[in-house]
Structures are given as C-alpha cells and as structure tokens.
Amino acid sequence: MNDIADKIRFLREQQGLSQRSLADAAGISPSSLSQLESGQSSPSVATLEKLADGLGKTVASFFLDNVEDTDVEIFELGERTAVPLKGGSRFVPLTAQHRPAGFEPMLVHLEPNGKLDESLYGINSVQVFVWARRGRAVLEHNGREFAVHETQSVYYDARKPHNWSNPFDDCCELLMVRSR
C-alpha cells in the first residue's frame, strides 16, 4: 500500500477527474500519473507541486489527514510528518488543513549534495519566498545561480526554470512559502 499513491488517486477521484484530465491540468503525462497512482514511481517535489496546482489543493493535502475544523489551528513541528523526496531532500508541510490561504508554507531539508528535483522546473505559483533557517543552499533560477546562507531570504518567480541544491557538507533547512 503506497500512501502517496492512494492519496493522489483519492483526491483525483474526489473531484471526479479522470487520470487524463488531471494529467493535463497538472502538465504531466497521463502515463506518469498512472505510474504514480499505481505506486510504480515516487513523485518529485516538482511533480507534487504540479499535481497540487492541477487539483487546486496544497502539497500538504497529499500528506495530512483530516483534522477537526476549527477557527484556529495550532500544531507542533514534531507532529508533522517529514516527507522524504528524491535527491536527498525531505519537506515538512506547515499548511493549515482547514484554512486555505493564498500561500503554502513548508520546511525543506536538503542533505549534503541534495537537490529538490533532478531537473529544473516551473510551477503555476507566481512567487516563492524562501528563508534559509540553517546552513547554505544554491538556487538555480532561469540560468543563473544564487548562493543563499543562513538567515538570508529570497523571493523569485517560480514559473521560470528553477531548483534548489545543497552542494555543501552540512545539512540545509529552508522555510519555503509559495503563493497559491
């Protein structure tokens, strides 16, 4: 049983979408979506972001269980599941379950020599804000590289080709907030 595969299929079916219609909305191939839903492959962070955009959901929707609907949501960082991703990275969704907003925060951990995705990607989110909470990382954005170190922050247009990597010897932790 693959939890992420099941959740992708559940969210798609909940909206009455075929695999082809979700794949088209997300900008991925129907065969890729089929492989994800069958558990034959694992999604990259870029693919998760594209699927979330195609579904009109947050990336966190793939990992959070439903919680009681309240006016205020408070949670401990340790209560959120760290989601391993390809390329030596993982993220912790910080999104409120019942208060969809115009933004989606997540905590991204990049291991030494880790990368968010194998290739550059663009998503529908117009802006992304990133604050380096710990360590150093490199943002490759639209053909240029930008080194970011602890306590620095950066805004960028996420629709342009981009990716984050950690070519350094220490782990890096980034607070990433993307527009929805």
HELIX and SHEET records of a PDB file:
HELIX    1   1 ASP A    3  GLN A   14  1                                  12    
HELIX    2   2 GLN A   19  ALA A   26  1                                   8    
HELIX    3   3 PRO A   30  GLU A   37  1                                   8    
HELIX    4   4 VAL A   45  LEU A   55  1                                  11    
HELIX    5   5 VAL A   59  PHE A   62  5                                   4    
HELIX    6   6 LEU A   77  GLU A   79  5                                   3    
SHEET    1   A 6 VAL A  83  LEU A  85  0                                        
SHEET    2   A 6 SER A  89  PRO A  93 -1                                        
SHEET    3   A 6 PHE A 103  LEU A 110 -1                                        
SHEET    4   A 6 CYS A 172  SER A 179 -1                                        
SHEET    5   A 6 GLN A 127  ARG A 134 -1                                        
SHEET    6   A 6 SER A 153  ASP A 157 -1                                        
SHEET    1   B 4 GLY A 114  LYS A 115  0                                        
SHEET    2   B 4 HIS A 162  ASN A 166 -1                                        
SHEET    3   B 4 ARG A 136  HIS A 141 -1                                        
SHEET    4   B 4 ARG A 144  HIS A 149 -1                                        
END                                                                             
